[in-house]
Amino acid sequence: MRRDSVVGGLLVLVCGLQACQMDAPQEGVSDAELCTFRASARVEQILAGMTLEDKVGEMTQMTLDVLCVGENHKAEEPHRIDSVRLDSAFAISKIGSVLNSAGHSYPTEQWRALIGEIQAASMEAKGIPTLYGIDAIHGATYTYGAALGPQQLALAATWDTALVRVMAEGTAKEIVACGIPWNFAPVLDVGRDPRWPRFWETFGEDPKLVGDMGEAMVRGFQEGEVKVAATLKHYLGYSTPWSGKDRTPAYIPERQLRDIFLPPFAQAVRAGALSVMVNSGEMNGIPTHANRFVLTDLLRGELGFDGVAVTDWEDIRYLKSRHKVAATHKDAIRMAILAGIDMSMVPQDWEFPVLLKELVEEGAIAEARIDLSVRRILTLKERLGLLDQGGEALPAMLTDSERLALEAAPAQAAMECITLLKNEHDVLPIASSANVFVSGPTANSLNALNGGWSGTWQGKNPKYNNPGRKTAVEALRDEFGRSRVQFEELESMDFNDQDIRRVASALRRSRPDVALLFLGEMPYTEFMGNIGDLRLADNQLDLVRAVRETGTPVVAVFVEGRPRTFSQVESDLDGVVMAYLAGDFAGPAIAKVLSGSHNPSGKLPFSWPREASSHTTYDRKHTEKHYSARPQYAFGSGLSYSPVQTTALRLLNEGNVVLGDTLRIEVDLANTGDRPTNEVVMAFVQDRVASITPSVDKLKAYKRVLVDAGATMTVPLRVPTAELGFIGTDLDYVVEPGTFGLRVQQQTLEFELN
């Protein structure tokens, strides 16, 4: 059952909650409707010549480890292909895709050798190239020597979508040179709960910012000089588990799902994204890999997505072993395919194609349903040019000068993301003649600056760090001179009271002008980053107190993937800098911000909670305003060394605003300092009265502008009135007339919408 509703100029297709079940629904989008999708004549010809065995193989994705020499699915060093396993994969199992790196990054030359051998085997056995996928999420994650830029949360702090697109174009060039055409990025989960260990993989807490950044990344991957397929992760509702821990249950009402979590995916689908990866968790008791409402009715029927839906790691099998909704692996496969899965990231056993074939032969799944998925997979291969190339004609290697040029955008993004949050007594910037004391557990770690998915999955092994990249303390020595920087190392996160006393004693002896404490977290991702609460570790809080007792001005630099709370010692800090996980070039970027050779411009893409149990987003409801702790730093916060004030706000529309109009806004800015500043102008709207309790604020427009020293300027912003709505009680999108507020910084006004 489908119902079309056009409200406020927006087309919204709605499926009822009755379709939300784990097998083919009585109502919703039928497979017959979906089969109206037709591919090119070439794809249809290939499909017509395939056996059932060929088809189920095409829907199978294996990890590189199982094709390599080694035991127990672990590749033996040095990694090399096992010819017997390779032949089995393609000649017998007919697999359609390979992923991953067998544990760590490779030089481009090694990638090309491995993938060339894999493609040759695929072509010989099937006559169809394999589709190779990789997680290149902040640069070419698994390409040794490739520039790693800021992680997504840090990129969001730049509020610079053009730069994000350029970075994605660079990533595409790096991985295509390796022979990899499919990238498992961007993450479009909306980061509403900073306890979640994948929070740093998101673009923050606001759906608009997430959607705009995600669209920029998709277009960078798919529309640049070199093209790779983007993958929207993790569809849908993954980022807000009740426990805050990875892959644990979420409970999301459908209205909230549509209002907050679906829009970024819809925006990226409109931008042409070629694939999605499915949420490993469950919503409202239904595992997403078995949720036909989400995977078919919403994704295919409403969003009109015609690309490939791939599972996450082993998630079909987990329907039996983890979620307990399937009695057998075979039943789990039936549920997932009927729900809408196209390709199974198996990724380490050979049962999937065998059992899927049996399900078709037994009549449990129609072969037409299999054809639909295979058609999508072959179409993706065609769109990437694999059918033309045969998979074996690898693109040219990048030259040294081309690779060097690709470092410019990540280095710029690292500078733009650094966010200055507190600067009492103008402790920053630090004078070039100052003596600087440095300590803290993240001060001398490149792994800490990069975070997870950096050379290895967890990003912890220094062996796979890219050569020539500097830690924070190394960059500070370059910036200020080695003789002016004293470093007292804390070699692990588990430093103790004796270590703290050692640091304090060294500080008293050196009597520096300022102490820099690098705090935060060491790398993790997924369940390895689960925590009990958000409070900064006790030993780090004690370190701040001990350093403050020396009487030295103290600046905390947070190197972390989520906002750890530190209200107990916030008053002990003269300066606070959020450095996020800013990548290979974070060290020099931090040093330049601290020295003042770069004027900081980053703005928080999330609300920094004051207490470990009070993580409320900026778009909270009015009833939360009085009962939730004030944030330590609000969404959009960020200082500079040359302040820009918002001096006036004007709405140029004459009289009352009519639905269908566009709000024409002007904002006057004045730079009151002595250096140019990159400022982000953010326009927030408040619906004064609505049929669904309105948010205190909603971001509706923003623009990054450069304001010269001592200059004034007027910035135009535009907001279509069609974007002033919400998902109502009947699950339709609606824009209601009435009184609205408009705010830019402290400037406010009201208008009537008729």
HELIX and SHEET records of a PDB file:
HELIX    1   1 LEU A   17  ALA A   19  5                                   3    
HELIX    2   2 ASP A   31  LEU A   34  1                                   4    
HELIX    3   3 ALA A   41  ALA A   48  1                                   8    
HELIX    4   4 LEU A   52  GLU A   58  1                                   7    
HELIX    5   5 LEU A   64  LEU A   67  5                                   4    
HELIX    6   6 SER A   83  ASP A   87  1                                   5    
HELIX    7   7 SER A   88  ILE A   92  3                                   5    
HELIX    8   8 THR A  108  LYS A  126  1                                  19    
HELIX    9   9 GLN A  152  ALA A  156  1                                   5    
HELIX   10  10 THR A  161  ALA A  177  1                                  17    
HELIX   11  11 PHE A  199  GLU A  201  5                                   3    
HELIX   12  12 PRO A  207  GLU A  223  1                                  17    
HELIX   13  13 GLU A  254  GLN A  256  1                                   3    
HELIX   14  14 LEU A  257  PHE A  261  3                                   5    
HELIX   15  15 LEU A  262  ARG A  270  1                                   9    
HELIX   16  16 THR A  288  ALA A  290  5                                   3    
HELIX   17  17 ARG A  292  ARG A  292  1                                   1    
HELIX   18  18 PHE A  293  GLU A  302  3                                  10    
HELIX   19  19 TYR A  318  SER A  321  1                                   4    
HELIX   20  20 HIS A  329  ALA A  339  1                                  11    
HELIX   21  21 GLU A  351  GLU A  361  1                                  11    
HELIX   22  22 GLU A  367  ARG A  383  1                                  17    
HELIX   23  23 LEU A  386  GLN A  389  1                                   4    
HELIX   24  24 ASP A  400  ALA A  405  1                                   6    
HELIX   25  25 ALA A  408  CYS A  417  1                                  10    
HELIX   26  26 GLU A  424  ASP A  426  5                                   3    
HELIX   27  27 LEU A  446  ASN A  450  1                                   5    
HELIX   28  28 PRO A  462  TYR A  464  5                                   3    
HELIX   29  29 ALA A  472  PHE A  480  1                                   9    
HELIX   30  30 ARG A  482  ARG A  484  5                                   3    
HELIX   31  31 ASP A  497  SER A  510  1                                  14    
HELIX   32  32 GLU A  526  GLY A  529  5                                   4    
HELIX   33  33 ASP A  538  ARG A  548  1                                  11    
HELIX   34  34 GLU A  570  ASP A  572  5                                   3    
HELIX   35  35 ALA A  586  SER A  595  1                                  10    
HELIX   36  36 HIS A  622  LYS A  625  1                                   4    
HELIX   37  37 THR A  721  GLU A  723  5                                   3    
SHEET    1   A 2 ARG A   3  VAL A   7  0                                        
SHEET    2   A 2 LEU A  10  VAL A  14 -1                                        
SHEET    1   B 5 TRP A 182  ASN A 183  0                                        
SHEET    2   B 5 LEU A 131  ILE A 134  1                                        
SHEET    3   B 5 SER A  97  LEU A  99  1                                        
SHEET    4   B 5 THR A  60  THR A  63  1                                        
SHEET    5   B 5 SER A 344  MET A 345  1                                        
SHEET    1   C 2 GLY A  70  GLU A  71  0                                        
SHEET    2   C 2 LYS A  74  ALA A  75 -1                                        
SHEET    1   D 3 THR A 231  TYR A 235  0                                        
SHEET    2   D 3 SER A 275  VAL A 278  1                                        
SHEET    3   D 3 VAL A 308  VAL A 310  1                                        
SHEET    1   E 2 GLU A 282  MET A 283  0                                        
SHEET    2   E 2 ILE A 286  PRO A 287 -1                                        
SHEET    1   F 6 THR A 419  ASN A 423  0                                        
SHEET    2   F 6 GLY A 575  MET A 578 -1                                        
SHEET    3   F 6 VAL A 554  VAL A 559  1                                        
SHEET    4   F 6 VAL A 514  GLY A 520  1                                        
SHEET    5   F 6 VAL A 436  SER A 439  1                                        
SHEET    6   F 6 VAL A 485  PHE A 487  1                                        
SHEET    1   G 3 VAL A 644  LEU A 651  0                                        
SHEET    2   G 3 THR A 662  ASN A 671 -1                                        
SHEET    3   G 3 THR A 712  PRO A 720 -1                                        
SHEET    1   H 4 LYS A 698  VAL A 707  0                                        
SHEET    2   H 4 THR A 677  ASP A 687 -1                                        
SHEET    3   H 4 GLY A 738  VAL A 744 -1                                        
SHEET    4   H 4 GLN A 747  LEU A 753 -1                                        
SHEET    1   I 2 PHE A 726  ILE A 727  0                                        
SHEET    2   I 2 TYR A 733  VAL A 734 -1                                        
END                                                                             
